[in-house]
Amino acid sequence: MRVFTGLMGTASARSWSFTTRNTVQMLGDIPFVALTLATFLALHGLRKRSLSPSGAIAAFIVGLSMMAVPLHAFGVSLITFYLVGSRATKVGKQLKAQLEEGHQDAGYRNAAQVLCNSFTAFVATLLWTAAYVPDSIVSYLLSGVVTPQRPYDLSQWCPLIPPVTASLSRPLLFITLGHFACCLGTPSPRTGHPLALTSHPHHEPQACAPGTNGGMSATGTLASLAGGLIMGLTLTAALLVESSACRAQWSSVALPLVAWGTLAGGLGSLLDSLMGATIQRTLYSTTTKRILTDESSAPSPGAEVKRVSGWDILSNNQVNLFSSIITACAVGALA
């Protein structure tokens, strides 16, 4: 009996030790920094009313997924986009409230808006993780979609200048850059004194009301280019700080990121305006002297509303989504 009890005690101790080791290993695999940052940003957006409850949940999921990647350039780009975009929204909220009906004071983005403004970069991040982080949950879930390539090594190769065995890394990073540069630049072209893109080619460009879909101004276009430049500089700094292999080839990293980021900001705003002028309807209330948005309540009886431009094919969120997808994929393919 004593021998049996001793054996049972030894087995229990070994079992406890095995369970403890597994628990410690599992805890070590939890991205606590990413979890903390994603929680903080989601709660911050909720408290500042830049995010609705559904928007905060979507932002948490996207943020955690992108910031948990071993290549921190994805998460840093997302944080920069969120902070700069939120600041720009806060600065322009009074102007937007004057120009548009249904505009929330601080943006108050819901889940659909969050996903439309993060979709392409989010997918690119998941694909990068599946390809270069073989032991990750994402790699397991996407094993039938993405073939794992050479595992990522910070010191051995730069993600922007990868070896042949890691050929997906460069286009996925440029897709991420193109997406954020486009989304950070698209709110800007309609500020200032915009001109309608759909003016007759043989006539002088016609001025349109600020806030009109399909309008572009010099001030807004410069702001769009600046937004793309910011994202290019952000991704450059993140890669140079993180990877010694990138620092060894810093000019080959910095120049294309800055150039393509700036170009993507301008291209994205142009594409967004063209789509807004043609396949997104813009309604203007002559009673309130403001543009009607997707969030605007139904006009009161007797209110005069006229169509300024476009056909009712896509909503504002859908225009943002498709313009960012096209811009990101174009940059990823050409860069």
C-alpha positions in Angstrom: 0.0 0.0 0.0 2.8 2.4 0.9 4.5 1.6 -2.4 1.3 2.2 -4.3 0.7 5.5 -2.5 4.2 6.6 -3.2 3.8 5.8 -6.9 0.5 7.7 -7.0 2.2 10.6 -5.3 5.0 10.6 -7.8 2.6 10.4 -10.8 0.5 13.2 -9.4 3.6 15.4 -8.9 4.7 14.7 -12.5 1.2 15.4 -13.8 1.2 18.7 -11.8 4.6 19.6 -13.1 3.6 18.8 -16.7 0.4 20.9 -16.3 2.3 23.8 -14.8 4.8 23.8 -17.6 2.0 23.7 -20.2 0.2 26.6 -18.4 3.4 28.7 -18.3 4.1 28.0 -21.9 0.5 28.9 -22.9 0.7 32.1 -20.8 4.0 32.9 -22.5 2.3 32.6 -25.9 -0.4 35.2 -25.0 0.6 38.6 -26.5 0.0 40.7 -23.4 1.4 43.9 -24.9 -0.8 43.6 -27.9 -3.8 42.7 -25.7 -3.2 45.7 -23.4 -2.8 48.1 -26.3 -5.8 46.9 -28.2 -7.9 47.1 -25.0 -6.7 50.6 -24.2 -7.3 51.9 -27.7 -10.8 50.4 -27.9 -11.8 51.8 -24.5 -10.1 55.2 -25.4 -12.2 55.4 -28.6 -15.3 54.4 -26.7 -14.7 57.0 -24.0 -13.9 59.8 -26.5 -17.0 58.8 -28.5 -14.8 58.2 -31.7 -16.0 54.6 -31.6 -19.5 53.2 -30.9 -19.8 50.0 -28.8 -19.8 47.8 -32.0 -16.9 49.9 -33.4 -14.9 49.4 -30.2 -15.3 45.6 -30.4 -14.3 45.6 -34.1 -11.3 47.8 -33.3 -10.2 45.5 -30.5 -10.3 42.4 -32.7 -8.5 44.2 -35.6 -6.0 45.8 -33.2 -5.2 42.6 -31.3 -4.7 40.7 -34.6 -2.4 43.3 -36.1 -0.4 44.1 -33.0 0.2 40.5 -32.0 2.2 39.9 -35.2 6.0 39.4 -34.5 6.7 42.0 -37.1 5.7 45.1 -35.2 5.5 47.4 -38.3 1.9 46.3 -38.9 0.8 47.3 -35.4 2.8 50.5 -35.4 1.2 51.5 -38.7 -2.3 50.8 -37.3 -1.7 52.8 -34.1 -0.3 55.8 -36.1 -3.3 55.6 -38.5 -5.7 55.5 -35.5 -4.1 58.4 -33.6 -3.5 60.7 -36.6 -7.0 59.9 -38.1 -8.7 60.5 -34.7 -6.8 63.8 -34.3 -7.8 64.9 -37.8 -11.4 64.0 -37.2 -11.4 66.0 -33.9 -9.9 69.0 -35.6 -12.4 68.9 -38.5 -15.5 68.0 -36.5 -16.9 71.5 -36.3 -16.5 72.0 -40.0 -18.1 68.6 -40.8 -21.0 69.4 -38.5 -21.6 72.6 -40.5 -21.4 70.9 -43.8 -23.1 67.5 -43.2 -26.3 66.5 -41.6 -26.1 63.4 -39.4 -22.4 63.9 -38.6 -21.5 62.7 -35.2 -19.3 65.1 -33.1 -16.2 62.9 -32.8 -16.8 60.5 -35.6 -18.5 57.7 -33.5 -17.5 55.0 -36.0 -19.5 51.8 -35.9 -18.2 48.3 -36.7 -18.9 48.6 -40.4 -16.9 51.8 -40.6 -14.0 50.3 -38.6 -13.9 47.3 -40.9 -14.1 49.3 -44.1 -11.2 51.4 -42.9 -9.0 48.4 -41.9 -10.1 45.5 -44.1 -7.3 45.3 -46.6 -4.5 45.9 -44.1 -6.1 43.4 -41.7 -6.2 40.7 -44.4 -2.6 41.5 -45.5 -1.5 41.1 -41.9 -3.2 37.8 -41.5 -1.7 36.5 -44.7 1.8 37.6 -43.6 1.4 35.9 -40.3 0.2 32.7 -41.9 3.2 32.7 -44.3 6.0 33.6 -41.9 5.0 32.7 -38.4 4.6 28.9 -38.7 3.6 28.2 -35.0 0.9 30.8 -34.9 -2.9 30.2 -34.6 -3.3 32.2 -37.8 -0.9 29.9 -39.7 -2.9 26.9 -38.5 -6.3 28.4 -39.5 -5.1 29.5 -42.9 -3.0 26.5 -43.7 -5.3 25.6 -46.6 -5.1 29.2 -48.0 -1.4 30.2 -47.6 1.6 28.0 -48.1 4.1 28.7 -45.3 7.4 30.3 -46.6 10.7 30.9 -44.9 10.1 31.8 -41.2 10.8 35.4 -40.4 14.1 36.2 -38.8 14.8 39.9 -37.8 18.5 39.7 -38.3 18.7 37.5 -41.4 16.4 39.3 -43.8 14.5 42.5 -44.2 10.7 42.0 -44.7 10.7 44.7 -47.4 13.7 43.1 -49.3 13.1 39.4 -48.7 14.9 36.4 -50.2 13.2 34.5 -53.0 11.9 32.0 -50.4 9.9 34.8 -48.8 8.5 36.5 -51.9 5.1 37.4 -50.4 6.5 39.7 -47.7 7.2 42.8 -49.8 3.9 43.0 -51.6 2.0 42.4 -48.3 3.8 45.2 -46.6 3.1 47.6 -49.5 -0.5 46.5 -49.5 -0.7 47.6 -45.9 1.0 50.9 -46.7 -1.3 51.5 -49.6 -4.4 50.8 -47.5 -3.5 53.1 -44.6 -2.2 55.9 -46.9 -5.4 55.8 -48.9 -7.7 55.8 -45.8 -5.8 58.5 -44.0 -6.0 60.7 -47.1 -9.5 60.2 -48.3 -11.3 62.6 -45.9 -9.2 65.5 -47.0 -9.9 66.4 -50.7 -13.4 67.9 -50.1 -12.1 70.5 -47.7 -11.1 74.0 -48.7 -12.7 75.2 -52.0 -13.3 72.0 -53.9 -13.9 71.7 -57.7 -16.2 69.0 -59.1 -14.4 66.2 -60.9 -17.4 65.6 -63.1 -17.3 69.0 -64.8 -17.6 68.9 -68.6 -14.1 68.5 -70.1 -14.5 71.4 -72.4 -15.7 73.8 -69.7 -14.0 75.4 -66.7 -14.1 73.2 -63.6 -17.1 74.0 -61.6 -17.0 74.8 -57.9 -19.0 72.6 -55.6 -20.1 72.8 -52.0 -17.4 71.7 -49.4 -18.2 68.2 -48.4 -19.6 67.2 -51.8 -18.6 63.7 -52.9 -16.5 64.0 -56.0 -15.0 67.4 -55.1 -11.3 68.0 -54.8 -9.4 71.0 -53.6 -5.7 72.0 -53.5 -5.6 72.1 -49.8 -7.4 68.8 -49.4 -5.1 67.1 -52.0 -2.0 68.3 -50.2 -3.4 67.0 -46.9 -4.0 63.6 -48.6 -0.4 63.5 -49.9 0.8 64.4 -46.4 -1.2 61.6 -44.9 0.4 59.1 -47.2 3.8 60.6 -46.4 3.2 60.1 -42.7 2.3 56.4 -43.2 5.4 55.9 -45.4 7.6 57.4 -42.8 5.9 55.4 -40.0 6.5 52.1 -41.8 10.1 53.1 -42.6 10.9 54.0 -39.0 9.2 50.8 -37.7 11.2 48.5 -40.0 14.5 50.3 -39.4 14.2 50.2 -35.6 13.1 46.6 -35.5 15.3 44.9 -38.1 19.1 45.1 -38.3 18.8 43.6 -41.8 16.6 46.6 -42.8 19.1 49.1 -41.3 21.9 47.6 -43.4 19.9 48.6 -46.5 18.1 51.6 -45.1 18.0 53.6 -48.4 16.4 50.7 -50.2 13.8 50.6 -47.4 13.1 54.3 -46.9 12.9 55.7 -50.4 10.2 53.3 -51.9 8.1 53.4 -48.7 8.1 57.2 -48.6 7.5 57.6 -52.3 4.8 55.0 -52.6 3.1 56.1 -49.4 2.8 59.7 -50.7 1.6 58.5 -54.1 -1.0 56.2 -52.4 -2.3 59.1 -50.4 -2.9 61.1 -53.6 -4.1 58.2 -55.7 -6.5 57.0 -52.9 -8.1 60.4 -52.6 -8.5 60.8 -56.3 -10.1 57.4 -56.7 -12.3 58.0 -53.7 -13.5 61.3 -55.2 -14.0 59.8 -58.6 -16.1 57.0 -57.2 -18.0 59.5 -55.0 -18.8 61.7 -58.0 -20.2 58.8 -60.1 -21.5 55.8 -58.1 -22.3 57.5 -54.8 -25.2 59.8 -54.7 -24.8 63.2 -53.0 -27.9 65.0 -51.8 -28.0 68.6 -50.7 -30.7 70.2 -48.5 -31.5 73.7 -49.7 -33.4 74.2 -46.5 -30.5 73.5 -44.1 -27.8 74.3 -46.6 -26.0 71.0 -45.8 -25.0 67.8 -47.5 -27.1 64.7 -46.5 -25.0 61.7 -45.4 -25.9 58.0 -45.0 -26.5 58.8 -41.3 -28.8 61.7 -41.9 -32.4 61.3 -40.8 -35.2 61.5 -43.4 -35.8 65.0 -44.6 -38.8 66.7 -43.0 -42.0 67.1 -45.1 -41.6 70.1 -47.3 -37.8 70.2 -47.2 -36.2 70.8 -50.5 -33.5 68.2 -51.4 -31.7 68.0 -54.7 -29.2 65.6 -56.1 -25.8 67.2 -56.6 -23.9 64.3 -58.2 -23.6 60.6 -58.6 -26.0 57.6 -58.8 -27.2 55.7 -55.7 -25.0 52.6 -56.2 -22.6 52.5 -53.3 -22.7 53.9 -49.8 -20.0 56.0 -48.3 -18.6 53.0 -46.4 -18.5 50.9 -49.6 -16.7 53.7 -51.5 -14.1 53.8 -48.8 -13.8 50.0 -48.8 -13.4 49.6 -52.6 -11.1 52.6 -53.0 -8.8 51.3 -50.3 -8.8 47.8 -51.8 -7.9 49.1 -55.3 -5.3 51.5 -54.1 -3.6 48.9 -51.8 -3.6 46.2 -54.4 -2.2 48.6 -57.0 0.6 49.6 -54.7 1.3 46.0 -53.7 1.5 44.9 -57.3 3.6 47.8 -58.7 6.0 48.7 -55.8 
